[in-house]
Amino acid sequence: MTEFDPIDTLRPHIRDLPSYEAIPDSSAIAKQYGIANKDILRLDGNENPFGPSPLALEALQSEYEAERYTDVNQTLLRESLQKFLNVPSENIVAGAGSDELIDLIYRMWIQPGDRIVTCGPTFGMYAFDAAIYQAEFININRKMDWSIDENALLHEAENAKLVILATPNNPTGNSLQPALVEKLLKTKALIVLDEAYIEFSQSSSMVSIASSHPSLIVLRTFSKWAGLAGLRIGYAVAHRRIIEAFMKTKQPYNVSAPSVAAAIASLKDIEELDRRASVLTAERNRVFSVLEKISWLKPFQSETNFLLVRTIDRNAKEISDKLRREGIFIRTYSEDNIKDCIRISMGTSLQNDRVIEALSNIER
Ligand SMILES: Cc1ncc(COP(=O)(O)O)c(C=O)c1O
């Protein structure tokens, strides 16, 4: 009798799916290089070096019932978000990170062969999920200064089911022009704006437009500004009818009890989180000016908590490997237009000094 092979019966497009290029497990690599865990500096995931706010840490000690399922309607969290965003709670839904919400959006709108348009380089999850849902994924490359080719985008948007754009964008760090959003909203595509880094930017959020517009969804997250990446909690703001569709489609208990407690507590600690965000943006500007003076580095202006830096006449992966041997983790890429770039998430001032020193020590 031949043995059952589960892979044989997988849906073919899942069998052929490339793995998501996630950030590596730093402790395994540190072990490989013989580095103590305490000396590891993770600046590869755009996480928040300050962690959760004091009130969120307190809530995580006691303010939830681990033995109970969470509220399917997410009532308390949506009410807290209503106050924070000044948008009615009926226009808000929470998810296990914006990642879950991206997956849900595709699950709700995308049939095999539907077109999804983005402007890369950008966040890898958009393409990863597109492959799972068998969408036709169209990437319009950004220009050299990372601005968007508006005509090409508007042209493709006309025949697309969905346009998804990060603003500010990961990894390029720049924001969309509001005038372009207005034009996109006149097309027949569903427009998804991912504002994961908006709290580090001077640009205004589009949440209030999203609450009343039938074709706009804005995604936000507690991972970056609120330092809750490991708890997996984000939210979408959209028209009431879109939120109703989310509420019907999502897993009933999609957000965990500790995540909800920490998110609600974070929204009581806005001043502290905003103060930390401004420390990070000041650090970003300081690191930018230092790196700019290193002849083989070209940092790009950023409205986020990270910097994308071109390594001139250097191999970015080799630079990253050199830093790894000192316990410093940064991000590199395989896409053509950024394969000579490194991305450095902002840490505390001392942590950033360590990266600056490591980069300065790499000889010309
Ligand atoms: C643009 C963008 N959107 C979404 C996410 C993921 O956010 P979450 O942790 O809420 O799933 C990231 C994470 O790096 C990101 O860069």
PDBQT file of the ligand as one rigid body, heavy atoms in Angstrom, charges set to zero:
ROOT
HETATM    1  C1  LIG A 401       3.196  48.573   6.386  1.00  0.00    +0.000 C 
HETATM    2  C2  LIG A 401       2.932  47.540   7.428  1.00  0.00    +0.000 A 
HETATM    3  N1  LIG A 401       1.681  47.147   7.646  1.00  0.00    +0.000 NA
HETATM    4  C3  LIG A 401       1.391  46.222   8.565  1.00  0.00    +0.000 A 
HETATM    5  C4  LIG A 401       2.398  45.634   9.324  1.00  0.00    +0.000 A 
HETATM    6  C5  LIG A 401       2.032  44.537  10.276  1.00  0.00    +0.000 C 
HETATM    7  O1  LIG A 401       1.378  45.058  11.351  1.00  0.00    +0.000 OA
HETATM    8  P1  LIG A 401       0.751  44.128  12.448  1.00  0.00    +0.000 P 
HETATM    9  O2  LIG A 401       1.823  43.824  13.432  1.00  0.00    +0.000 OA
HETATM   10  O3  LIG A 401      -0.350  44.971  13.009  1.00  0.00    +0.000 OA
HETATM   11  O4  LIG A 401       0.230  42.888  11.784  1.00  0.00    +0.000 OA
HETATM   12  C6  LIG A 401       3.720  46.010   9.137  1.00  0.00    +0.000 A 
HETATM   13  C7  LIG A 401       4.771  45.372   9.940  1.00  0.00    +0.000 C 
HETATM   14  O5  LIG A 401       5.933  45.551   9.795  1.00  0.00    +0.000 OA
HETATM   15  C8  LIG A 401       3.995  46.979   8.161  1.00  0.00    +0.000 A 
HETATM   16  O6  LIG A 401       5.250  47.359   7.917  1.00  0.00    +0.000 OA
ENDROOT
TORSDOF 0
